[in-house]
Amino acid sequence: MEADFSHLLTSLRKGTVRHRCGGKGRGIAVFQGQVWLTQSRDHRDLILAAGDSFDFDRPGTAVVQAFTDASVVWFDGTGHESDRALRDDPLRRADGSRITAFALHRAARDMRNAAIARALLRAAGAASYAWTRAVLALRSLQHWLAAVDDCRGLQRG
């Protein structure tokens, strides 16, 4: 399987302007910061913030400017082979819909929460085990002290 390096995280400093060829199978996801986006022959101005993504829906050039320092991922198809681009895009679901940056963020947060829950359960289990061992040790000590007291009582008597 060939590695596709077109999905690398790109850092944009505040005020940086980038031009990209638009078209189906291409887009941008914002992981940090805020960017402004517009496309050729499109009257819309879009503001994307961390967790937002946008699929370019017009041919021509898309212009992106960072309002703040930002980290983005560009989703680039290869040429105009949109079927291949969609098939090779690791951020496409089997049904052809795009996984958004928000969905990736939510999945990462869910995985982090699950990892924290597992760690807390392990810690609780370890604490319970330690508590049980301490109680057993205390009971053994109590039995030992009682036996010592019995021996002392027999020696005095």
Summary of the structure (lengths in Angstrom):
residues: 157
radius of gyration: 30.5
end to end distance: 87.6
largest distance: 108.2
contacts: 402
relative contact order: 0.15
helix: 42%
strand: 27%
